[in-house]
Amino acid sequence: MTVMRRALEFLFTRALRSRLGIALAIGVVVVGVLGATRLISNPVDSADGLSSRPDGPIITVDPTAGDDGLLNSAAPPSPVTSPGARTPEQTADRFAKAWLGRPGMTAEEWHAGLRPLSTPALREKLTGAEPDSVPAEKVTGPPTMRERNETFVELLLPLDAGALRLELVTSNGGWLVDVLDWERP
């Protein structure tokens, strides 16, 4: 009993009061925690460690599904026009002429010219707009069309003071302007 008492007394009065003793005590605690963790986790293979890597590649896409990338090499389908109806280019040309208006035109006349060529959503957005607010006077070239799909196209018309970008959709077999945007040079 006296040997045990003397050993504990030495440990607490001299060894744990020095820096070396504290470092050794911390080291023993860390090794004890790591050993206990290793026993609790119970790895099957010691080479596995903490890794949970799969054995083979992870396949997230069906390789036979074809190209699912953003860049599509196939040409978009051509827009569909009913027999006897206006093409998207003709609709865009007529809309641009109506949008540009003529000198002395009233707001009611201007809106009446745009009404048969635009969707209800665009008519709503143009409510309160005046023909004097149009920033251009004339069309300076043919439209450039970007075909998005069979029922949606985007046309860019060059004007004397910029470009008019129109998005057209089909409605009851005819093309109508749904979005109007102005691009400055």
N, C-alpha and C positions, 0 to 999 in steps of 0.2 A: 504494500500500500504506500509506503513511503517513496518507493521508486516512481510509482505512477504519479504521486503528488508532486514530486520534485520535477518530473518531466513536464507536467502541465504548468507548473509555476514558471519553469524556464521558458516555455512556449509563450505564455501570456505576458511575462514581465520583460523578456529580452528579445526574443525572435520576432514577435509580431509588432514590436515597437520600432523596428528598423525598416528601411525601405526595401531591402532585399527580402525580408520576411513577408512583407505585404505583397510584393511581386510574386513570390512563390505561392502565397495563399490564393491570389487571383488566378494564377495559372492552374492550380489544382481545381478551383471552382469551374473554370472554362472547360477543362478536360472532362470534368464530371458531367457538365451539361451536355457537351457534344456526345459523350458516351451514352448518356441516357437517351438522347434524341435518336441516336443510331439504333439503340435497342428497341425503341418504340416504333420507328418507321419500318423495321424489319425488311430490308431490301432482299429480293430473291437472288439477284446477281450483284456482286460487289462492283462490277464494272458499270452498272446502270447509274449509280449515284442518284443525283436529284434530277436527271434528265428524263424527259418524257417524249423524246423524239420518236416519230413513227418509223416503222420498219421500211416502208416504201414511199413512193411519191403520193401526195394527196391530189386526187383528181376531182376538180370542181366543175368541169365542163365536159359534156359528152363530145368526144372527138369526132363523132360522125354527124354532129348537128350543123356543121358548116361554119362559115365566118360570122362571128358575133361582134366583130370590132366596130369602132366608130367610123373608120374609113371604109366605105363600101365601094367596090370597084364597079358594081353594076349600075347602069344608067337608071335614073328614076323613071317611072312610067310616064308616058305622055299624057297631058291633060285631055280629058274626054269632053267633047262638045256635041250637043244634040244637033241633028240635022236642021239647018236653017237658022240656028242660034249664032250669036256673036262669039268669036274666038276670044281668048283672054287678051290678046294684043288689041283687037278691035274695041273691046270694052275699056281697056286702059286708055286708049287713044281718045275715045269719046268722053271718058271721065275727066281726063286731063284738060280737054277743051272746055268742058263745062266748069271745071274747077278754076281755070284761068279766067273765065268770064269775059266780059267786054266792058268798055267804058260806059259809065252811067247806069249799069245794071243794079237793080234793087236786090236786097237780101232775099226777098221772097222769090224773085225770078231765079236767082242763083241757086237757092235750095231746091226749087222745082226742077232745075236742070240736073242736079246731082241725085235726086230721089230715085229715079228708075235704075240708076247704075250702082247704088250703094245698099249695103245691108242695113236693117233696122238699128243694129248696134252702132254703125258709123254715123247714121243719121242722128242718133241720139247725141253722139259726141260732137257733131257739128252744129248742134242747136246753139244759137246765139252768135255763131261765127259770121263775119261780114266778108263780102267779096273783096273789099279794099285791103283785107289782111293777107291776101295771097302775095307771097314775096317774088313772084315771077310774072312774065308777060307772055312768053311763047315757048312752044316745044321746039328744040333745036336738033332732034335726031330721032331715029327709030328706038323703040323700047328694047331693053335687054331682059329676057325672061329666064328665070330659074325655076325649073319644074321640081316641085317638092313631092307631089304625088298626083293621082288622077283628078283630085278635086280641090287642089290647093296649089297656087303658083305665086311667085313673087316677081314683080316687074319693076324695072328701074328706067324711068323716062328722063333723058337729059333736057333740062330747061335752060333758059338764058341766065338764070341766077343760081343754079344749083341742079339738084336732081330730085325728082319726085319718086318715092318708093311706095308701091302699091302692093298689097297682098289681096289676091282675089280668091274667092271660093265659089263653088257651084251651088246654085239654088234653083230648083225646079227646071233643070236643064240649061239654065243660063248662068253666065259668070257675073258676079257682083263684087264690088270693092268692099273689103271688110276692114282694112287698115290703111291709113294714109300717113306717110311720114315724109319729112322734108330734110334733105341732106344738102348742106352748104359745101361749096367747093373748097 
